[in-house]
Structure formats: C-alpha cells, structure tokens
Amino acid sequence: MSLLLFAIKIKKGVVKEMKRKVLISVFFMLFTFTLISSQLISINADSIFSKTKPNNWITISYGSAVDKLTLTHSGERVGDVIQKIPSYDVDYKGLVQQYLEPYSILCHDVLLYNIKPDTPPLINILAHYPIGSEQPAWVDLFREGHFQLYYNPHLIRIFLKGDNPENSFEKYQSVIRHPIQDLINSKHLSIKNIEVYVFNNDYAKAEIRVNIIPATSAIDDLDLSPKHRSIDLGSIEEFLNHGVALEAVEVDERNDIFFYGRSASDQTIAGQPVSISDIAVTYRSIFHYGYNAPYISLDTHEDNRYAKVNFGGHLENTRVGHVVLEADKLFKTLSTGIDPNTHEFVKSKITKHVPDFLTEDERGFLEGTNEGNTEIRYWFYPDEIGTVTDGSIGVVQKHQFLADAERMDVEVQLDKATRETIDHLNKYFILYKKAENTYKELNTVGRMMALVNWLKEMNIDDRVELDDLLSVKIPAFSTPEKTKKMLAITAIVCPGDLNITNQNVRDYTRTYYLSHLLDKYPLSTSDNEFLEIANNYLSQVDIAKLYPPYKKLEGQVDDYGRQINSKEKEIELLNDEIERKKNTLDMYSSSDIEQYNNLINKYNSLLENQESMINVYNAKVNELNSINIISGAIFSIGGGISLNPREFKQIVINKDSPAIREIFKVKSQLKFVGNISKSGDWMRSNVTNGGSRINKLPDISWTSSKSENGSIKYTYRTDFGDSASVEFFNNLNYVQYNINMEAYNDIVKYSKEKNLIEVTHGIFPQEYKGEVSSDGKRIVFSK
C-alpha cells in the first residue's frame, strides 16, 4: 500500500474515468507514489510514527565533489583538514563545517532515485529565503545543512541527524516545529502527512549515511507544542523598542523570563536600534553553532589580493555579524590611521576624542622598530565579559571585549609598539567608542553575549523554550565574503638630529593607501611581492611631498647655488679686468694706481662674500643630506573577534553582589506601563502571552499542466514566474525534476539504466554526478 493517501477534489461536471487524460489546473490535485511499500509497522506502542520496514541505509560519498583546495579559517586547505579530523577533537571539525554540512542536500536527491516520481515535486523550504533576505532565525540552520525540509501541498519531508526517526524528531522538535508550523498554517497548503528521514554526516570520510525508509505520521497527530515555558517575544520586543542598555536577565520560579535594562536611546546595532532580532541572532550563535563556534576573522583568501571574511556561529548576513566585522576592520585604522571603508585618513577624528592616540606605525617609529615590513593580526577576546548571579538573575558585570594579538599555540613576543597600541585601546576604550560608533556597538554586542551566555551556562533551555527565538525574523542584510587587503606604507622624514617624540611624530610621518595597486597584479602575487611594490612606490615619491621643510631647504640650496654661480662669473670678469689693467698700469700715475687698487679691493671683497656663501651652501647641503627617510610598509592587516562561549569569563555566584541587590530593589519599585514595567530609568519586559511566531509562506497560486510526447511531464507555474516540473518515461528509467523559484534552482536527473544521478543546486558551483553501485547501497558523487 502507499505510504500516503490523499483526498482528491474534482470540480462538479468534470468527473471522468480515471483512465482518461485529465488536464489538472490546481497544484495540489496530483499525489505522490513511492516505490517503498509493505505492511506498515509501528515503531513502538505509543509512537505516532509508522514505518514500512526497519532500515534501508544508503551511503553517499561526496569527497570527490568537495573543493579540497579551499582555504579554511586556519589557513589549512579543506582536504588537509578532512584527513586530520580523526586525530583531533570535535572542535577541529568547525574548520570545515560550513563546507561539508551542506552536502546533506544530496539525501533528498538519493531518495528521489529510490521512489516513484513526486507529483507535484517537493520544494526545498529554502527556496523561499534567498541568502541575505528577511527570514526567520531557524532558516540558517537548514541552509548550512543541519536539517533538510521539502514540501508539496500535502506532504512534508524532513531529514534529521540521527539513527532513529522518532528519537531525532523528539530531539530537534523545538527547532523543526517552526518551519512545520509555518507550512501547515500557510493558506495555499493543506499538509496532511509528514515523512521523517535520518542521516549522519561523517566529515572524516566525507560520507553521509541516510536511511531512505521514513517514519510517517499524520500532521494532526504531531505534538508541535513547546516542551518548556514559552517566551513572551512581544514584551521583549516592546522593551527593546523603548531603547535600553541591557543590564540583566531573570528566570523566576515559574520559569518566566524577564530582561532588564536602563533607558538608552542611542543603543544601536549596524546603525539600527537594538531589536529582538539581534537577540535571536546572538542566541542562535551561542546555542546552535554546531562545531563552528561564533567568531569573525579576516583570513587568507585563494585570491591573495583579498582577505576571506570567515564567520562562525551563523553570524554572516546579520547586523550583529556586521558590527563584529567592522570592529575587526578597525584594527587597520589603529595601525595606519586609514578608515578601512572610505580609505580616508581619520587620525584627527580619533585624536579629537583620544588626545594621545598614536597609530601602531607611529609608535613603531618612536621605538625605531618600523624600518621594514610588518604583518599584524589583532584580535578581540571575550575573556572579561561575564555576569554575576544568584541563580535566578544574571547581571552583566563587564561587557568590553579585550584587544590582543592573535593567540597561538606558540607564544609570540610582541614588539613594544604593538603592545602599547593594544594596551592603549583597552585602557581608553571608553574614549575610543566616542570616536568610532562601531566600538560602541561592539559593547552592545558584548552585553547581549553576556546575558545569552548566562542562559546557556545556567541551562535555562531545560526550563524555558528558548528556541522560540528561532521563529523571530532576521532583517534582510548582507555581509561580504571577502574584503580587499590593505596595502599601505608609512614613511617618516626628519632631520637626523631631531628628537622624535609623541608630540611631534605625526608632523614628520606620511601614510599612503596603496590598495588600488593590487588590482594591477595577478591573484597569485605574494605578500612579499606586494610589499616590494609598496616600497617601489615610495621610492618614486618626491621627498618634498613627504617632508615640506625639505622643500624649503632644497630651495635655499638652489638659491645659494644660483648666487654662487652668478658671483663666480662676476669674479671671473673682474679678474680679467684686473689683468688688463695690470698690463697697462702706469706706475707713475697715482690715478691709475688708485683705480687698480680699487679693482683689487673689490675682487677681494667678492671672494670673501663668495667664500661665505659657499660655506652656507655646503652647510645647507649637509643639512639636506642629514635628513632621515624611514619607511614601514603595512600589508594584510588581518585579525578577528572570538565570541566562543567557552572563552567568556566564568559566571560569578554571589547572592550579596551589589548588582544583584540593585535588581531586587528595582523589582520592588517597578510599575506596569503597557506591556513593560518601569522604575526611574530602569525598564523590564513582562510576561503576558508567550509563544513562537508563525511565519506563513506567501500565498502563491500554482497552475498545472500535463504533456505527453514520448515522456510524461507535469509542469506547475505561478503568476510570479516560479516553476516546478517533473518529467519521466513510463518505465521510470529516466526522471528529471526542475525547481526554479526566485534565486533558487534545483535540477535532479537520474537514469536507472545508467545507474546515474545528476544534480544541480545553487549551493554547488557546478553539476555533480552520482554513480550508483550495482546493489544501490552506495552512491559516489563527483564533479
């Protein structure tokens, strides 16, 4: 018997014998057949799921499809990491999670090979959520491949990690209930049943094992209710909309959750007021990161003219991700004084708020350590971010990330200039955030991280349905996948005897932004070659542009040179005149002798003046030659920000903490104001109506048609240009699916005669081919 039974509605007046050809004009009037059929058996006596037979595991080998030359966050290539996985702890898998997890999309392709054609075809839920578009927080967990969900008007087909469908459904129910509820509440659908499949992804083998025997259930039999106390998302949203600096979170004896904060209308994330979506993103990054803990890092790119922007914890394409990326990029400003986005010099902007601010290379000149080339990797770490608690209330103690050089397995000795730059930022961060709003927003991220990390460390998810936050919509936002490297060179030009100090170093330094030169060279150009390019550029710069006093001095030398040359001609002419006078001199004429002596005196006076000018000229030349030109080239200023929950400061348990006592005092004075409570400048969210949000799919109307021309083809279209089709021969030896919706495109073709599956998915760079073994138990995909 078929796993799924659908009721087919036919309009009155068009009922005909089922053997005749019928043009169907409604998307959901066709139904799904499967090859898998046998007597349904119960998994257990109390289960709502049924299975046709225990298991039918198929191995999907995707190693040959992986681009093993791709560079990971560590700088190692994907292929090398895969080989090393068995020798490392599970955290090492985080390096390749974003590259290997998405291959779970092949599970459905393999299933299609083993069942009769789906009519209508099932659509991946991600087709409705292009990358960077507005979407519920749960979507990115599916996009990376931790889950896969497909649907048509009557059926949901979901793939979960694990060995037992029922156990996996129970384990992930708090996550997957959101898309399931969205689907069953969408107007144009009438979901009746669900199929649950399980799979496992072995990174070390680059293999997925999927059980193509589903557990099935009627949708009405599913329990999609929260397992714990629901969150009042509306109250938290209104609380944040009032503009607050987050200070504390409380979970009371009834497991109701409350957020506390002080009035602060200037709290923003990526230039927008802090919202519940930012809390949702932070929550997802800490509770659902898999192996890839939250971070941002600028790393080696396959195109060496760029730095690869790597995120952990699903922070890409979010406003929170934007803030930590921009804070990371500001390390370039600390090094060179150049804004990483506008490429303008912003030293004066920072100095306005941080009077003794010096760039790292200015400090290097003071130490005499900036001759040559420097590669810098600064990082922010959450070591000091933490909370104090009495067990039910968590209060933010510190929320500032601390700057440091990248921490390596082998300690690296920092030069004094680098260490002073880092220490100055940490010590005067309160001033720096006045100069750069990004630093202020980074503090806001620190507050959110501290409170959400408290929820995790206190295991609040065992009491409160925190996954309700996954139903919150994340605003449309895009973060870059790469950023052009910074190539800059700083030079100092000053008199050799000048004492360079903190006060005058900036008067003698010039920095040149040269990243525009990168485009003129191949992607394989090495760092050393780019540094040489920078040095060559500096050698062609007029020194007078580097050091204005040099131009004045050079002008003086030229002027004295011209005067000396002019006087030299005058002296030569006078000397000739003296010689002529001498030859005609009348020794008995007093007037002749007086004229001659006057010429001699004039000549001697000119020589004396000439000697004086030559002495001045030589002194000016020596002064000119004594001017020092020192340059330091800065290239590939990388770095990152760690947001790993395990690196946060350990929670302090102190019931008598002044911070805890203050919250108790505030609680006693709170008064309800709408959906929140207030006391002075303090505010708190309330609890009235809890529960996740339903995000219905767009009301899309499909029309269908059927054609027969040697094959049977069902085509479904919308008024928006979306299409879905399935085409197959009567003997089912060849089947092709084609789904085309907005920016989403899936093509799956398989041939039973050739034992071949060919797939094209938007997440893959090209078509992949899967060779099916003779027993059908192993499929090897390759490019």
Secondary structure as GFF3:
##gff-version 3
##sequence-region A 1 783
A	DSSP	three_ten_helix	27	29	.	.	.	ID=ss1
A	DSSP	beta_strand	41	42	.	.	.	ID=ss2
A	DSSP	beta_strand	50	51	.	.	.	ID=ss3
A	DSSP	beta_strand	57	64	.	.	.	ID=ss4
A	DSSP	alpha_helix	78	84	.	.	.	ID=ss5
A	DSSP	three_ten_helix	85	87	.	.	.	ID=ss6
A	DSSP	three_ten_helix	90	95	.	.	.	ID=ss7
A	DSSP	alpha_helix	97	100	.	.	.	ID=ss8
A	DSSP	three_ten_helix	101	105	.	.	.	ID=ss9
A	DSSP	alpha_helix	106	113	.	.	.	ID=ss10
A	DSSP	beta_strand	123	124	.	.	.	ID=ss11
A	DSSP	three_ten_helix	125	128	.	.	.	ID=ss12
A	DSSP	beta_strand	135	136	.	.	.	ID=ss13
A	DSSP	alpha_helix	139	144	.	.	.	ID=ss14
A	DSSP	beta_strand	148	151	.	.	.	ID=ss15
A	DSSP	beta_strand	155	161	.	.	.	ID=ss16
A	DSSP	alpha_helix	165	171	.	.	.	ID=ss17
A	DSSP	alpha_helix	173	184	.	.	.	ID=ss18
A	DSSP	beta_strand	193	202	.	.	.	ID=ss19
A	DSSP	beta_strand	207	218	.	.	.	ID=ss20
A	DSSP	three_ten_helix	219	221	.	.	.	ID=ss21
A	DSSP	alpha_helix	233	241	.	.	.	ID=ss22
A	DSSP	beta_strand	244	251	.	.	.	ID=ss23
A	DSSP	beta_strand	257	263	.	.	.	ID=ss24
A	DSSP	beta_strand	268	269	.	.	.	ID=ss25
A	DSSP	beta_strand	272	273	.	.	.	ID=ss26
A	DSSP	alpha_helix	276	287	.	.	.	ID=ss27
A	DSSP	beta_strand	295	300	.	.	.	ID=ss28
A	DSSP	beta_strand	306	312	.	.	.	ID=ss29
A	DSSP	alpha_helix	319	336	.	.	.	ID=ss30
A	DSSP	alpha_helix	347	353	.	.	.	ID=ss31
A	DSSP	alpha_helix	360	367	.	.	.	ID=ss32
A	DSSP	beta_strand	372	374	.	.	.	ID=ss33
A	DSSP	beta_strand	377	381	.	.	.	ID=ss34
A	DSSP	beta_strand	386	389	.	.	.	ID=ss35
A	DSSP	beta_strand	393	398	.	.	.	ID=ss36
A	DSSP	beta_strand	402	405	.	.	.	ID=ss37
A	DSSP	alpha_helix	416	427	.	.	.	ID=ss38
A	DSSP	alpha_helix	429	435	.	.	.	ID=ss39
A	DSSP	alpha_helix	437	457	.	.	.	ID=ss40
A	DSSP	three_ten_helix	460	462	.	.	.	ID=ss41
A	DSSP	three_ten_helix	466	471	.	.	.	ID=ss42
A	DSSP	beta_strand	473	474	.	.	.	ID=ss43
A	DSSP	beta_strand	482	484	.	.	.	ID=ss44
A	DSSP	beta_strand	487	494	.	.	.	ID=ss45
A	DSSP	three_ten_helix	505	508	.	.	.	ID=ss46
A	DSSP	beta_strand	509	513	.	.	.	ID=ss47
A	DSSP	three_ten_helix	515	520	.	.	.	ID=ss48
A	DSSP	alpha_helix	527	539	.	.	.	ID=ss49
A	DSSP	alpha_helix	543	546	.	.	.	ID=ss50
A	DSSP	alpha_helix	548	584	.	.	.	ID=ss51
A	DSSP	alpha_helix	590	625	.	.	.	ID=ss52
A	DSSP	beta_strand	628	635	.	.	.	ID=ss53
A	DSSP	beta_strand	638	642	.	.	.	ID=ss54
A	DSSP	three_ten_helix	645	647	.	.	.	ID=ss55
A	DSSP	beta_strand	652	653	.	.	.	ID=ss56
A	DSSP	alpha_helix	658	669	.	.	.	ID=ss57
A	DSSP	beta_strand	671	673	.	.	.	ID=ss58
A	DSSP	beta_strand	676	679	.	.	.	ID=ss59
A	DSSP	beta_strand	682	685	.	.	.	ID=ss60
A	DSSP	beta_strand	702	708	.	.	.	ID=ss61
A	DSSP	beta_strand	712	718	.	.	.	ID=ss62
A	DSSP	beta_strand	723	728	.	.	.	ID=ss63
A	DSSP	beta_strand	734	741	.	.	.	ID=ss64
A	DSSP	beta_strand	744	751	.	.	.	ID=ss65
A	DSSP	beta_strand	756	761	.	.	.	ID=ss66
A	DSSP	beta_strand	768	772	.	.	.	ID=ss67
A	DSSP	beta_strand	778	782	.	.	.	ID=ss68
###
